[in-house]
Amino acid sequence: MKAKTKQDYAFDAIKERIAAGELLPGQRIVVSRLAQEIGTSAIPVREALLRLESEGLVTLTPHIGAVVSLITGEKVEKTLEALAVLEGYATRLALPRADEVMDELGRHDGAMRAAMEREDWEAFSEGNRAFHFAIYAVCDNEPLVTGIRSLWGQLDSYLSAAAFFLMPDRAQGSLDEHRQIMEMLRSPGTDPLVLELAARAHKIGTAKRLHVDDTRRGLAAARHAQLV
């Protein structure tokens, strides 16, 4: 395994802070302060910010510096629509090797159901991510998975646990759809195209139910509940 560089470390540290809501949308990132906080020099932080800009997580402006990117409800919706297409196809590609991950999918499904019972939306969200990426791990198309992971990363600080906290009924629907996808992956007679469309509809279901606006009411509510 390739050792992490200082730039990799800074990239991961900043991305985690954005995802955790420690760096908020619209907040200016002070390079010198952040470098001191994460224990690196300013150079790896600047290099990491360039990578984060390419992922849409920060905006770099001359004479201003780096600012955590704002996201609108429209952008969230369009990103989810793009994910629906990519994830649907990745799920279809995973069908020939699905038997390799069925036990793992069952474990994630059980963990998500337990998390829903105790209304632990952070654990539910983590289980949701693990469920989907277990499928993508056997799709045999790493560039496709990299693209999916990048788009998930753009939404991490705005959705994840917040989405299920604000729409608990969507959690049950998500679990039902997961079961449907599992049954299709398990069945030897599944039509790959039908599976792809089901996986795509699963993501579109979240897009249709989620309403995030520029006032960031959802983000504020989730942060108040210490979910983001």
C-alpha positions, 0 to 999 in steps of 0.5 A, spaced: 500 500 500 502 506 498 504 511 504 500 517 505 504 523 503 503 530 507 498 532 501 494 526 502 494 527 510 492 534 509 486 533 504 483 527 508 483 532 514 480 538 511 475 533 507 473 530 514 472 537 517 467 539 511 463 533 512 463 533 519 460 541 519 467 543 522 468 547 516 461 550 514 459 552 507 461 559 505 467 559 511 473 562 509 479 557 510 485 560 513 491 556 511 496 558 516 491 556 522 489 550 518 496 547 517 497 549 525 491 545 527 493 539 523 500 539 524 503 540 517 506 546 513 502 551 509 504 547 502 501 541 503 494 544 505 495 549 499 496 543 495 490 539 498 485 545 497 487 545 489 484 537 489 478 539 494 477 545 489 477 539 483 472 535 487 467 542 488 468 542 495 472 549 496 472 555 491 479 558 490 478 566 489 484 570 487 486 575 493 480 572 497 483 565 498 479 558 499 472 558 501 468 552 503 463 551 497 456 553 498 451 548 495 444 549 492 438 545 492 438 545 485 445 542 485 444 537 490 438 535 486 442 534 479 448 531 483 443 526 485 441 525 478 448 524 476 449 519 481 443 515 479 445 514 473 452 512 475 450 507 481 445 504 477 450 502 472 455 500 477 450 495 480 448 492 473 456 491 472 456 488 479 451 482 478 455 477 475 459 477 482 454 479 486 454 472 490 461 474 493 458 480 497 451 477 499 453 476 506 456 483 507 450 486 504 445 482 509 450 485 515 449 492 513 442 491 512 441 488 519 445 494 522 441 499 518 435 496 521 438 496 528 440 503 527 433 506 525 430 502 531 434 507 535 434 513 531 441 513 530 441 516 523 449 517 523 450 510 524 444 509 519 448 513 514 454 509 515 451 503 513 447 506 507 454 508 504 457 501 506 451 497 503 452 501 496 460 501 496 460 493 497 456 492 491 460 497 487 467 493 490 465 488 485 463 492 479 470 491 476 470 498 474 474 502 478 474 509 474 466 508 475 467 507 482 472 513 483 467 518 480 461 515 484 465 516 490 467 523 488 460 525 487 458 522 494 464 526 497 461 533 494 454 531 498 457 529 505 457 535 509 450 537 506 446 530 506 448 523 510 445 523 516 441 529 515 437 527 510 435 521 514 434 525 520 429 530 516 426 525 512 425 518 517 420 515 513 425 515 507 429 511 511 424 505 511 423 506 504 430 506 503 431 499 506 425 496 502 429 498 496 435 495 499 431 489 500 429 489 493 436 490 490 438 484 494 433 480 491 435 481 484 442 481 485 441 474 489 436 471 483 440 468 477 434 470 472 435 477 474 435 482 467 441 486 468 437 492 465 431 491 470 436 491 476 440 497 473 433 501 473 431 499 480 438 501 483 437 508 479 430 509 481 432 508 489 437 514 488 432 518 484 427 516 490 432 520 495 432 526 490 425 527 490 424 527 497 430 531 499 428 539 499 435 543 501 434 550 500 439 556 500 437 558 507 440 551 509 435 550 514 436 542 513 443 543 515 442 547 521 437 542 524 441 536 523 447 540 526 443 542 532 441 535 533 449 533 532 448 529 526 452 532 521 
